[in-house]
Amino acid sequence: MSDGPRPAAPGSGLYALRVPVVHAVTDDLILTRPSFIERALHVMQTLGARGAVHLRARLIPARRLLALAEALRLAQQQTGCWLIVNDRIDIALSVGAAGAQLTSRSMRLTDARRIAPTLALGASVHTVEQARGAEQEGADWLVAGHVFSTASHKGVPGRGIAFLQAVSRVVACPVLAIGGITPERTREARQAGAHGIAAIRGIWGQRDAERAAKEYLSAYDADDDIAARDRGDRER
């Protein structure tokens, strides 16, 4: 049985208030840095239950990815920050991760749900049609992108804020914006319908990843403060 944070009912569509709002996504280079575990622990402590750390890798051997996940398992339990393993359902189950993120390279979401009914499952989408399909298959959240130009997709233009708006309009499950989402762009993403944001270099590419994670949370909260003031002005 998992000792990590767990939403009440995976696939139930009841996740809008429970899915973390700031997701720190890794890649192979980030995971191979000697300081990764220490930095990840600090990020998880900073984000708490409002955040998630995604272990995402294409080249790292499964044994190494498992070791990294096991090293962060206790932090998930202590901080409430979700540990999410991309693609590898087996590793997510083995360490009791909160969830798994599925991509176009992964098994179908319906198959993953059958194999891992206790996991919260997200899906990465790049078109409105993919978003509809993923929700119909029971995705608990969607990561939609890439929204803006980013070093992860050199030479490929971002799909734009209109894409994020279109995805957010056709699905009911939480949508996370990824791709060039800086703290300064957090409000724009939220106004387009995003439940939260996902960042790679915006967190791990900074000298102080802990501080960067805090800046994303602050930007998220600032948008709530602005919205509250706007409501107050209208009600006067």
VOTORZA-612198 format. One line per field, with one value per residue (C-alpha): residue number from 1; x, y, z; chain. Coordinates in steps of 0.1 Angstrom, whole numbers, always signed. Example, Ala and Ser with C-alpha at 12.3 -4.5 7.8 and 13.67 -1.06 7.14 Angstrom:
REM VOTORZA-612198
pos = (1|2)
xx = (+123|+137)
yy = (-45|-11)
zz = (+78|+71)
unit = (A|A)
REM end
This chain:
REM VOTORZA-612198
pos = (1|2|3|4|5|6|7|8|9|10|11|12|13|14|15|16|17|18|19|20|21|22|23|24|25|26|27|28|29|30|31|32|33|34|35|36|37|38|39|40|41|42|43|44|45|46|47|48|49|50|51|52|53|54|55|56|57|58|59|60|61|62|63|64|65|66|67|68|69|70|71|72|73|74|75|76|77|78|79|80|81|82|83|84|85|86|87|88|89|90|91|92|93|94|95|96|97|98|99|100|101|102|103|104|105|106|107|108|109|110|111|112|113|114|115|116|117|118|119|120|121|122|123|124|125|126|127|128|129|130|131|132|133|134|135|136|137|138|139|140|141|142|143|144|145|146|147|148|149|150|151|152|153|154|155|156|157|158|159|160|161|162|163|164|165|166|167|168|169|170|171|172|173|174|175|176|177|178|179|180|181|182|183|184|185|186|187|188|189|190|191|192|193|194|195|196|197|198|199|200|201|202|203|204|205|206|207|208|209|210|211|212|213|214|215|216|217|218|219|220|221|222|223|224|225|226|227|228|229|230|231|232|233|234|235|236)
xx = (+0|+13|+23|+22|-5|-35|-66|-98|-108|-86|-105|-136|-134|-132|-97|-101|-92|-67|-43|-12|-9|+29|+46|+84|+92|+127|+146|+176|+201|+185|+182|+219|+232|+250|+229|+195|+183|+192|+176|+145|+141|+142|+117|+93|+96|+89|+59|+43|+9|+5|+32|+45|+79|+78|+106|+107|+135|+140|+175|+182|+181|+150|+172|+186|+151|+138|+166|+158|+121|+129|+151|+122|+95|+99|+99|+65|+52|+67|+59|+27|+43|+33|+59|+49|+68|+64|+56|+69|+37|+58|+82|+54|+36|+68|+76|+41|+42|+11|+7|+21|+22|+14|+26|+23|+50|+31|+4|-32|-47|-74|-48|-29|-60|-67|-31|-28|-62|-47|-26|-37|-30|-22|-19|+3|-17|-8|-41|-77|-87|-61|-74|-109|-98|-76|-104|-128|-103|-103|-73|-72|-54|-39|-5|-10|+18|+40|+24|+53|+86|+110|+146|+131|+116|+142|+129|+94|+69|+47|+11|+1|-23|-53|-44|-45|-78|-92|-81|-95|-129|-135|-125|-136|-105|-76|-53|-17|+2|+37|+63|+79|+57|+76|+63|+55|+33|+15|-14|-18|-20|-45|-67|-66|-82|-52|-56|-18|+15|+44|+80|+113|+141|+120|+128|+157|+176|+178|+207|+183|+156|+139|+136|+123|+96|+86|+83|+59|+37|+39|+29|+0|-12|-8|-33|-58|-52|-58|-90|-102|-96|-114|-144|-144|-143|-172|-193|-188)
yy = (+0|+35|+58|+88|+114|+100|+117|+101|+83|+82|+86|+100|+135|+148|+161|+198|+210|+183|+182|+202|+236|+237|+208|+206|+183|+168|+155|+131|+158|+171|+137|+129|+159|+149|+174|+164|+145|+173|+199|+178|+175|+212|+218|+192|+209|+243|+232|+209|+195|+223|+208|+178|+166|+146|+121|+121|+103|+87|+74|+67|+29|+17|+6|+42|+58|+34|+44|+81|+75|+55|+83|+107|+84|+96|+132|+126|+113|+140|+170|+161|+170|+145|+122|+115|+91|+96|+67|+40|+27|-2|+22|+44|+14|+0|+32|+42|+73|+95|+92|+87|+109|+92|+104|+94|+68|+52|+26|+36|+53|+28|+0|+19|+24|-13|-22|+6|+15|+33|+57|+92|+94|+124|+126|+149|+164|+185|+189|+196|+162|+145|+164|+152|+116|+116|+129|+103|+76|+89|+112|+129|+159|+170|+186|+208|+223|+235|+268|+292|+288|+268|+254|+220|+224|+245|+260|+248|+277|+275|+265|+297|+308|+302|+265|+265|+282|+258|+227|+242|+249|+213|+194|+194|+179|+201|+214|+222|+246|+236|+252|+285|+291|+316|+330|+362|+341|+322|+347|+346|+308|+308|+334|+310|+283|+265|+249|+251|+252|+228|+240|+224|+250|+275|+256|+232|+256|+282|+285|+281|+257|+261|+298|+294|+270|+296|+322|+301|+296|+334|+342|+317|+333|+368|+360|+349|+382|+402|+383|+388|+426|+427|+410|+434|+464|+451|+444|+480)
zz = (+0|-9|+19|-3|-9|-27|-42|-32|-64|-95|-127|-109|-123|-87|-89|-97|-62|-54|-84|-75|-92|-97|-114|-116|-145|-151|-181|-184|-180|-148|-133|-139|-121|-88|-69|-82|-51|-28|-50|-55|-17|-13|-41|-26|+8|-8|-29|-3|-12|-39|-60|-78|-90|-122|-128|-166|-186|-219|-217|-180|-173|-154|-124|-120|-124|-97|-73|-78|-72|-41|-28|-31|-16|+20|+9|-7|+25|+47|+25|+8|-26|-52|-68|-104|-126|-164|-186|-161|-144|-129|-111|-99|-84|-69|-49|-41|-61|-61|-99|-134|-164|-198|-231|-267|-260|-231|-230|-234|-204|-201|-199|-173|-152|-153|-142|-117|-103|-73|-92|-103|-140|-162|-200|-221|-250|-280|-298|-288|-301|-279|-249|-256|-260|-229|-207|-222|-212|-176|-173|-140|-154|-187|-194|-225|-246|-256|-251|-257|-275|-253|-254|-251|-287|-305|-337|-331|-324|-294|-299|-282|-256|-279|-279|-241|-241|-266|-245|-213|-229|-241|-210|-174|-159|-147|-174|-167|-191|-201|-224|-217|-187|-165|-132|-152|-176|-149|-148|-185|-184|-156|-174|-204|-182|-168|-134|-129|-146|-153|-156|-165|-169|-150|-119|-125|-148|-121|-97|-67|-76|-43|-47|-83|-71|-45|-72|-91|-61|-53|-89|-87|-54|-68|-95|-68|-50|-82|-90|-54|-57|-90|-76|-47|-70|-90|-59|-45)
unit = (A|A|A|A|A|A|A|A|A|A|A|A|A|A|A|A|A|A|A|A|A|A|A|A|A|A|A|A|A|A|A|A|A|A|A|A|A|A|A|A|A|A|A|A|A|A|A|A|A|A|A|A|A|A|A|A|A|A|A|A|A|A|A|A|A|A|A|A|A|A|A|A|A|A|A|A|A|A|A|A|A|A|A|A|A|A|A|A|A|A|A|A|A|A|A|A|A|A|A|A|A|A|A|A|A|A|A|A|A|A|A|A|A|A|A|A|A|A|A|A|A|A|A|A|A|A|A|A|A|A|A|A|A|A|A|A|A|A|A|A|A|A|A|A|A|A|A|A|A|A|A|A|A|A|A|A|A|A|A|A|A|A|A|A|A|A|A|A|A|A|A|A|A|A|A|A|A|A|A|A|A|A|A|A|A|A|A|A|A|A|A|A|A|A|A|A|A|A|A|A|A|A|A|A|A|A|A|A|A|A|A|A|A|A|A|A|A|A|A|A|A|A|A|A|A|A|A|A|A|A|A|A|A|A|A|A)
REM end
